[in-house]
Amino acid sequence: MFHMIVRKIFSLLSLVLSCAAMGQTITPEIEKRAVELVAQMTLEEKLAYIGGYNGFFIRPIPRLGIPEIRMADGPQGVRNDTHSTMYPCGIAAAATWNRELARTYGHSLGQDARARGVHIMLGPGVNIYRSPLCGRNYEYYGEDPFLTSETAVAYIEGMQAAGVMATIKHFCGNNQEWNRHNVSSDIDERTLHEIYLPAFRKAVQKARVGAVMSSYNPVNSIHTTESRELIIGVLREKWNFKGIYMSDWTATYSTVGAANNGLDLEMSWGQFMNPDKLRVALATGTVTEETIDEKCRHIVQTLIAFGFFDREQRDWSIPEKNPVSSETALAVAREAVVLLKNDGDMLPFSRKIRNVVVMGPNATNIPTGGGSGFVMPFETVSVAEGIRNADKRIRMKVLAPELSVDLTARGC
């Protein structure tokens, strides 16, 4: 009965979100407004605008009514300078095989962002599992391009329906974290378009994602912050992407290469695309002012399309500790669990069992990803606590590194 009610709620919410998601189209009117605003910017303002500042912000230009834009990690919770609901990781969302639930996941996370005044969330991550050693596999949606694409589209639609811009990452071929700034992912054209790019393409063409983030790694020996073939040839010309193409943090490697080959916004700051270096490039003719204007237009028109010029982003009616978000996280966790068939009673599942051992480094800890995947949750329940809370009659022994606890008579 519970699952039927939840599915009905998700179906209704799915319809509402699908309709609401229609609002992020960059229309000719929006493009015209952006052109007029950029024309009023001074050269110095434009050169500064395409480099981030203060770690996670796009700088404001108050005299033109251009607002400060706040970004935040990440794919499974609002990370920066806040406690937030920590959702199950990306691979768990994919393991639900449930578009409606993925859409609700994105919408709940979008509401968490609105409660904090965050405009742009830096997720989802959709790179394909190609190596079990990739340090970000937990963020991603698995090894199947179709499952990854459908999960990502629903997540993005849900988030953007909440009035928050999603950022699909890492474009593309992020197969490992070791030496990620230098190791090239060498991929032939068919493999690229059939395995690595479908999730990005659907995010652009179907979900109308507002932003795309580069990967750190080169693809076929060219870094993805200056790959003309990928950024302009595929993203802009083939897919007609009109949003923001931003670098991952410190993933830009040159001034002229990045400027001329499609990067709009260098994050977290303008290490290469900054006024000092760009003035030299302009003076020598290696970069044109029209190229700079185009970057500013891409950023401004996307921000206008999402309503950021015309409303306050923080929604004070949404609590930061939102019970709706907690319910969504729980629903995803429940549906993500995959139980194998228990042939021959190999697994000791029985209501009569009263002696349980919980072992391992995460017996009493909550594992969470590092970097952009890290979230500071309001509260947590470990595996040991959860079992103990489920049935007070269970006699439990916890075996963890440097820890041996008897939880028979008390909680943990």
Secondary structure, DSSP 8 states (H G I E B T S, - for coil): -HHHHHHHHHHHHHHHHHHHGGGG---HHHHHHHHHHHHHS-HHHHHHHTB-BTTTEE--BGGGTB--EEEE--TTS--TTSB------HHHHHHTT-HHHHHHHHHHHHHHHHTTT--EE---B------TT-TTGGGS--S-HHHHHHHHHHHHHHHHHTT-EEEEEEETT---STTTTT--B---HHHIIIIISHHHHHHHHTS--SEEEE-SSEETTEETTS-HIIIIIIIIIIT---SEEE--TT----SHHHHHTT--BBSSS-SSSSHHHHHHHHHHTSS-HHHHHHHHHHHHHHHHHTTTTTS-S--TTS-SS-HHHHHHHHHHHHHH------GGG-S---TT--EEEEESTTSSS----SGGG--B-S----HHHHHHHH-TT-EEEEEETTEEEE-SSS--
